């Protein structure tokens, strides 16, 4: 029993770092689709704004 306790005490920093890296990797993997769609969505939103401004009559 003491051997197991010593193992976790000695390796706790490494275990915590691995848990954080795994959590970050899972979050990135989960969100990669949204991240990759962002430039297309930004371009579409920008196109809509430009079209709306072109349709507005100028005040001149």
Secondary structure, 3 states (H helix, E strand, C coil): CHHHHHHHHHHHHHHHHHHHHHHHHHHHHHHHHHHHHHHHHHHHHHHHHHHHHHHCCCCC
